[in-house]
Amino acid sequence: MPEKVLMTSEDIRRALARIAHEIIEKNKGAKDVVLVGMWTRGVPLAKRLVEIIQSFEGSCTPLGSLDIVAYRDDISSLETKPTSQNTDIPTDITDKQVILVDDVLYTGRSIRAAMDALMDLGRPRSIQLAVLIDRGHRELPIRADYVGKNMPSSRDEEIQVQLEEVDGIDVVAIASLAKG
């Protein structure tokens, strides 16, 4: 059960608008930028970012989705095995500025898996990372280029991102994990 709401729907909207502006500024526009969302909640976040960028730039920014299941290093230790989704990147990412989008940055292991998956698809000029929440506790030397909210948390807490497209509501909350 959520203990505390960290971001409301309006907070999420504002954070994504800011991230979209930062992406445009850092990349001097949207030319050669490709946004790639990681399943599950990174995909709708990437779609929202593309819509915002297009409203600013007036041009179509390619949007892709990435399945990292085959690249994860923790499959054997998971109680519930993740289901595979489709990787769909509609353009060649070689020599492009790829913006990888996810909901929560935690240990960095999912991002490492995503970078491996992207490198199998082409050789981007750069891979940048946009996340809605950075909660700390990195196990790998990975940092986000664009962050909606930094939310230091304890390892016995869970950040719960819910998005309208997946969950029927936009909210980010933090909850204590049940001890047992």
N, C-alpha and C positions, 0 to 999 in steps of 0.2 A: 504494500500500500504506500503510495507517495506520502512523504512527510512534509515536503516543502516544494512549492512551485518555484522554479528558477527562471523560467521564461514563459510568458503568455504568447498567444497568437500574434499580438502586436509586436512584442519583443523579438520574436522570430522574424517577422516581416522586416523590421528595422535592421536587424543584424544582417539579413541576406542582402538588403539594399546597400548597406555599407560594404559588405564583402564584394558585391558586384562592382561598386565604384573603385575599390582597391584593385581588383583584377584588371579593370580597364586602365587605371593609372599606371600600375606596375608594368603592364605589357604594351603601353602606349597605344591603346585601342584594342579592338577584338580581332584584328587581322591575325591569322595563323593561330588563333586560340581554339582549343577543343576542350569542352567540359565532359568529364567522364564520371558518372556517379557509380558508387559501389552499392551493390544490393545489400540491404533492402532499402534503408532510408536515405542513403546517399543519392539514389536515383531521383526521387522526387525533389530533393534539395537542389540537385544539379539542374533539373528541369526549371525550377523556379528561378535559379540564377541566370539561366539562358534567357528566360523571358524578360528579366530585368535588364540584362545587358543589351538585348535587342531593342528594348524601349529607349535606352540611352543612345545606342550606336546606330540603330536603324538598319543593321545588317544581320544576316542569319549566322548564328554561331553554332557549329556542329555540336551535337549532344550524343553521348554514348552511355552505355551501361556495361558494368564489368562484374563478372562472376569470379571470385577468388577461391572458391572451394578447393579446386585442384592444387592450389598453391599454398594452402595453410599448413603450418607445421604442428598443429595441435589436434588434428582430426582424431587420432587414436585415443586422446585423453578426454574427448568430449562425451558426455552422457547422451546428449541428443545430437545426432549427426546432422549437419546442415544440408539443406536441399540445394541442388544445383539450379541456378537461374541461367538465363541466356546472356552471353556477352554479345553486345551489339554496338559496334563502333562504326558509324556510317562513312568514315573517311580515313584515309591513310594518315597515321599520326607521325610519320617520319618527318623530322625537322619542324614539328609544330610545338607550340607551348601547350602542354597538356595540363589541365587543372583537374586533379583528382579530388572528388568530393565525397565526404563521409559525414555521418552524424556526430560520432564521438571519437576523439583520439584518446587512447588510453595507453596501452603498452607499446604500441607501434608495430605490433606483429601483423595485423591486418594490412597496414599500409605497406609493409615490406612485401607481403604476398601480392598486393595490388601492383607494386612497381615491377615485380618479376613478371606478372601477367602482361603488363603493358609492354615490357621490353620484348616479350615474345611476339608482339603485334607490330613492332616497328621501333625506330630509334628516334624518340622525341628530342627536340632541341633542349627542352627542360620539362621536368615534372614538378608542378607546384601543388601544394596541398591546401584545400579549404575544408574546414570543419565547423560545425555549429558549436560544439563544445570541446574544449581541451581540458581534461580532468587530471592531467599529470600522470605520475607513476610509470614513466617510460622505461622500457627494458632494452630498447634499441635507440640509437642516436638519430631519431626522427623528430622533426618539428613542423608545425603547420605554418604556412605562409600567410594564411587568412583564417582568423578565428572569430566566431560570433561571440563567444563568451568563455573566458577562462574560469574554470570552476574546480579549484583544488578540492579533492575529496579523499576520504579514507578508503582503504581497500575493502572495508566491510560496508561500503555504501554502493549503491547502484544509481547511475544516471539513466533515467527513463525518458527517451525521446519518443514522442508520439506525433505523427504527422497526419493531416487530413486525408491524404491520398492512400495511406496504409491503415490508419487506426480510426479515422473519422473525427479526429480532433487534433489541434495544434497546441502542444504543451511540452515543456521540459520540466521534469521533476527529479528530486533526489529522494531515495528511500534507503533505509537501513536493511541490509540483508538479514534474513532470519537466522538466528543462531540455533544450531541444533545438533 
